[in-house]
Amino acid sequence: MLNKPAILGGKPTLDKPLPPYNSIGREEIGAINRLLKSGKDLSGFLGRGGEKFLGGPYVKKLENDFEKKFGVNYAVSFNSATTALQAAVAALGIGPGDQVITSPFTMPATATAILFNNAVPVFADIDPKTYCLSAESIAKKITKKTKAILIVNIFGGTPDYVPILKLAKKHNLKIIEDSAQAPGANYRGKFAGTIGDIGVYSFNVHKVIQVGEGGMMVTNNKRYAYRAQLMRNHGEAVMDDVWEKEPKTRELIAGNNFRLTELQAAVMAEQFKKLDKLNNQRIMLADYLTKKLKKFSWLEPASVLPNSKHVYYLYPIKFFSGKLGISRKTFAKAMEAEGFKLAEGYQKPIYLMPIYQKKRIYERSQFPFVSKEFSQNISYKKGDCPVAERMFEKEFLTTTLCQPPKNKAHIDLFIKALQKIGDSAGLLKKYEK
Ligand SMILES: Cc1ncc(COP(=O)(O)O)c(C=O)c1O
């Protein structure tokens, strides 16, 4: 007798929900308590020149920790990766009339970082193995107006950077790495986020190390770091103080309040110490899952580039509906009934979202999409990036199964559930109708 899937009335594979991920422990609680008891300034920033322009001691220490660990000259903290990305684009001097090539298969903040600088995002397709931009797809989108490539190290992995770096050099393009999901990942011996001109990490609640909200930008370029600091903390207000002493540092930047608090920095300093351990736990589980998934011809496990380290913010899986004979939707529903929730599709390709379809972010103007500075007609139509669209619509799934305290026993049960669904595909096909 067939082991009946739970969706058809059988017993679910899991008898209780999977335990949630939590990276916060005694160390973070201790750090917060110490800071609060000390009575010290919880921001540490002041929006004018002088000592407090760069924040308080916890913020400075955290930045220093990032500089040391990732081997970069400058780390600049932010209140999110979204704001760090905006500052990164501004740091490069990108603005109206410029194009930046980026991925459509990402969290939408990657692309709005370009729009907030009044430049225009141009979307290139992803590689179906890494889910990141490919050099071939980028090459097709380069024009005279292209100033930079905003690469996304998605799910904790990177693209194949060698041909991308070559292409960038040939066309004199800067590279920003949106490494929000990939702190600690590595491409051929270099940390993700330190391969291009500027890298950005996120500390939001979903990430491997987190403090609810927060972000960090890293670079080896002194001027980019300085411009980012001006963006972070009311740059326009500090200029009078700074220019008098150092006329060479003259930059015209309208700043923001993108500052990380001392409270967040105190927690993050503890989280950062745990990065390698937390990443390694995920890698161990992911390697185990990859090995076990290989027996299912209708699934494709995550792949890792040679001599590189994926850190599995999420574990990506491809599902081939044609090989199993049921839709991704039915498959995901059947797995959910077994106790394993899979996320379908990840992200609608960004250019299909309404602001791009309408080319409008201001009520009375189509700037920057349609403007004096920018006459070229950028395409945001269905079919532009077929791989990203296929992933979204048909093939792509993610699981959080490789996040501790989930363990190998949970993965074994996941495999058992997959086997059950695979063996019952015929029944599920009937259920679909
Ligand atoms: C790829 C990517 N870029 C940018 C962001 C924005 O990060 P934050 O929430 O820290 O602003 C995220 C957040 O999930 C992300 O996953």
The ligand as a MOL file (V3000), in Angstrom:
LIG
                    3D

  0  0  0     0  0            999 V3000
M  V30 BEGIN CTAB
M  V30 COUNTS 16 16 0 0 0
M  V30 BEGIN ATOM
M  V30 1 C 19.4150 41.1890 -1.9220 0
M  V30 2 C 18.9340 42.2240 -0.9600 0
M  V30 3 N 19.2610 43.5040 -1.1660 0
M  V30 4 C 18.8640 44.4650 -0.3300 0
M  V30 5 C 18.1130 44.1940 0.7750 0
M  V30 6 C 17.6800 45.2970 1.6800 0
M  V30 7 O 18.1710 45.0820 2.9610 0
M  V30 8 P 17.6090 45.8610 4.2220 0
M  V30 9 O 16.3500 45.1690 4.6630 0
M  V30 10 O 18.6930 45.7540 5.2370 0
M  V30 11 O 17.3620 47.2500 3.8150 0
M  V30 12 C 17.7420 42.8670 1.0410 0
M  V30 13 C 16.8920 42.5480 2.1990 0
M  V30 14 O 16.2750 41.5380 2.3320 0
M  V30 15 C 18.1620 41.8490 0.1590 0
M  V30 16 O 17.8530 40.5750 0.3820 0
M  V30 END ATOM
M  V30 BEGIN BOND
M  V30 1 1 1 2
M  V30 2 1 2 3
M  V30 3 2 2 15
M  V30 4 2 3 4
M  V30 5 1 4 5
M  V30 6 1 5 6
M  V30 7 2 5 12
M  V30 8 1 6 7
M  V30 9 1 7 8
M  V30 10 2 8 9
M  V30 11 1 8 10
M  V30 12 1 8 11
M  V30 13 1 12 13
M  V30 14 1 12 15
M  V30 15 2 13 14
M  V30 16 1 15 16
M  V30 END BOND
M  V30 END CTAB
M  END
